[in-house]
């Protein structure tokens, strides 16, 4: 198993998206002899960070919670209380 797949951070909210993003990011690294270029063969002669690398980093951010989740119960009040009640009854209603 690849090293980047072993430890999923506790802030990850979408595990599948995060795993895919880390796989793509791991495959699109800077070239060791030319760090300004992507080493992936699909990105021959493209500058690093290449579009797949940038997309992978955005996907990693999207798959990670940016704010702590709320705990407890939320109290919801609405000005639309009763708004969905039928205005008339159907003649065939029981």
JOQUIZI-V766653 format. One record per helix or strand of 3 or more residues. SS is the DSSP state (A for helix, B for strand). FROM is the first residue (numbers start at 1). LEN is the number of residues. If there is no record, write none. Layout:
{{SS,FROM,LEN} {SS,FROM,LEN}}
This chain:
{{A,3,3} {A,15,13} {A,41,3} {A,51,12}}
